[in-house]
């Protein structure tokens, strides 16, 4: 199963992401989606698992939960927009993660891509950075990986280049 992990689109996607969307078996979005048209577009490309972020309005919050706990091919995942980073998880995030004991912890919000050992032993922290054009990040990024035989493999940072007006974007 090929997964494309996005966050912080803020209602815009770079045109360069389309080939990655087309080859994904599932698209996961870690919040700050933007207008519901952005989520509609992603859902037209592949099945989507998404949580809402702090900028998301009522429509997205009705369609996406605050956090998700799920299993894919024997691997457990926890996704929430605002977690913090390993060693600095919010009290709410720590409590939820401890209850669920996931193998992988996914977040967004910081606009900074980070793959690192998680705050709890045996966990891996995944933040894809920001796929949109709004924010303080310098580069537009995402993560992709495969899940097969109870293993996450081929983890790759997709760097689509600098954020800014020269990046052709689709706005929703």
Phi and psi in degrees as a GROMACS rama.xvg file:
@    title "Ramachandran Plot"
@    xaxis  label "Phi"
@    yaxis  label "Psi"
@TYPE xy
-98.4356  124.494  UNK-2
-113.273  135.172  UNK-3
-112.295  120.949  UNK-4
-107.576  121.66  UNK-5
-122.199  163.094  UNK-6
-158.641  159.116  UNK-7
53.9956  53.0343  UNK-8
-76.5577  -28.8512  UNK-9
50.4028  36.2148  UNK-10
80.8764  17.4708  UNK-11
-145.584  141.412  UNK-12
-129.848  138.387  UNK-13
-71.1451  142.036  UNK-14
-59.8595  -28.8929  UNK-15
-67.0464  -12.3282  UNK-16
-81.8822  -16.3548  UNK-17
-54.6415  -45.473  UNK-18
-60.2189  -34.4285  UNK-19
-70.4776  -36.9276  UNK-20
-63.3872  -42.4832  UNK-21
-66.2108  -30.0424  UNK-22
-92.4465  -3.30322  UNK-23
-79.6324  138.769  UNK-24
-80.8395  -31.851  UNK-25
-142.992  148.713  UNK-26
-114.405  128.085  UNK-27
-112.416  133.907  UNK-28
-125.316  121.588  UNK-29
-93.1202  35.8422  UNK-30
96.7986  168.982  UNK-31
57.6196  57.39  UNK-32
-73.4923  -48.3231  UNK-33
104.852  -153.25  UNK-34
-58.1367  152.99  UNK-35
-62.58  -21.3691  UNK-36
-60.9016  -30.6183  UNK-37
-66.969  -45.2096  UNK-38
-65.3061  -40.6433  UNK-39
-57.6054  -44.4625  UNK-40
-62.4405  -46.8359  UNK-41
-60.111  -42.1425  UNK-42
-65.4708  -24.2076  UNK-43
-75.9402  -16.0416  UNK-44
-92.5505  -38.6034  UNK-45
-168.567  164.864  UNK-46
-58.456  142.612  UNK-47
-121.771  137.121  UNK-48
-115.218  125.03  UNK-49
-147.623  152.014  UNK-50
-119.268  156.833  UNK-51
-83.7865  156.783  UNK-52
-116.423  -178.354  UNK-53
-66.7362  -22.7341  UNK-54
-92.4996  -8.49184  UNK-55
-75.6776  136.145  UNK-56
-87.4805  -170.224  UNK-57
-55.5206  -44.8594  UNK-58
-58.9916  -47.4938  UNK-59
-67.7564  -40.4697  UNK-60
-65.8018  -26.458  UNK-61
-76.3758  -25.5275  UNK-62
-96.048  -24.3642  UNK-63
-127.786  140.26  UNK-64
-79.2429  171.543  UNK-65
-69.4553  -37.689  UNK-66
-145.784  159.356  UNK-67
-130.419  138.667  UNK-68
-118.02  125.879  UNK-69
-153.837  162.154  UNK-70
-121.041  138.875  UNK-71
-132.226  119.019  UNK-72
46.708  46.4705  UNK-73
84.9876  -0.794017  UNK-74
-106.275  139.547  UNK-75
-102.58  137.743  UNK-76
-129.489  146.461  UNK-77
-127.856  128.555  UNK-78
-128.499  131.62  UNK-79
-153.608  140.662  UNK-80
-62.2986  -57.3868  UNK-81
-105.086  105.651  UNK-82
-113.565  -36.1436  UNK-83
103.244  -160.762  UNK-84
-125.692  164.969  UNK-85
-52.2916  133.089  UNK-86
89.7564  -13.1057  UNK-87
-138.637  36.0006  UNK-88
-67.2659  148.255  UNK-89
-66.0706  159.142  UNK-90
-59.104  -42.3364  UNK-91
-62.1122  -45.9111  UNK-92
-62.7103  -45.3021  UNK-93
-57.3614  -45.4479  UNK-94
-62.6989  -46.5076  UNK-95
-65.2977  -41.6755  UNK-96
-66.2217  -41.9911  UNK-97
-62.7184  -37.2488  UNK-98
-66.4131  -38.7455  UNK-99
-90.4851  -27.5859  UNK-100
50.9193  54.3982  UNK-101
-74.7401  161.329  UNK-102
-83.5815  -32.9065  UNK-103
-126.36  133.743  UNK-104
-116.367  123.475  UNK-105
-118.071  135.984  UNK-106
-149.059  177.496  UNK-107
-135.787  -134.785  UNK-108
76.6934  -43.4794  UNK-109
-75.1611  -18.7609  UNK-110
65.5521  13.4816  UNK-111
-119.479  118.293  UNK-112
-64.3857  134.987  UNK-113
-152.924  126.693  UNK-114
-122.632  118.85  UNK-115
-156.009  161.206  UNK-116
-55.2157  138.438  UNK-117
-74.0272  176.173  UNK-118
-70.0813  -25.5671  UNK-119
-106.906  142.827  UNK-120
-52.5827  135.977  UNK-121
81.7756  4.90879  UNK-122
-105.041  154.979  UNK-123
-120.682  129.161  UNK-124
-93.2313  126.658  UNK-125
-124.945  120.228  UNK-126
-129.206  117.619  UNK-127
-78.2266  -0.865508  UNK-128
81.1306  -146.647  UNK-129
-122.843  131.692  UNK-130
-94.0454  -16.0067  UNK-131
-88.9495  -176.512  UNK-132
-103.992  -3.42415  UNK-133
-99.6736  129.418  UNK-134
133.58  -167.371  UNK-135
-101.29  -2.28979  UNK-136
-67.648  152.712  UNK-137
-93.2546  -26.1895  UNK-138
-131.366  145.506  UNK-139
-87.6582  121.187  UNK-140
-134.923  161.374  UNK-141
-152.291  170.282  UNK-142
-121.166  148.68  UNK-143
-138.164  151.833  UNK-144
-161.622  173.398  UNK-145
-119.981  149.45  UNK-146
-123.291  122.547  UNK-147
-157.285  137.206  UNK-148
52.2857  46.8601  UNK-149
58.5127  32.5731  UNK-150
-136.614  136.155  UNK-151
-93.7692  125.669  UNK-152
-139.895  173.372  UNK-153
51.9173  39.4495  UNK-154
-67.1334  127.219  UNK-155
-139.977  134.961  UNK-156
-84.0527  126.436  UNK-157
-99.5588  115.878  UNK-158
-110.692  109.984  UNK-159
-91.9825  7.89288  UNK-160
103.379  -176.553  UNK-161
-67.4247  146.064  UNK-162
-75.3836  143.382  UNK-163
146.331  -175.697  UNK-164
-68.9423  -21.8289  UNK-165
-75.6957  -13.0292  UNK-166
-84.0427  112.839  UNK-167
-63.0419  122.782  UNK-168
-123.147  155.231  UNK-169
-108.699  122.697  UNK-170
-103.734  141.385  UNK-171
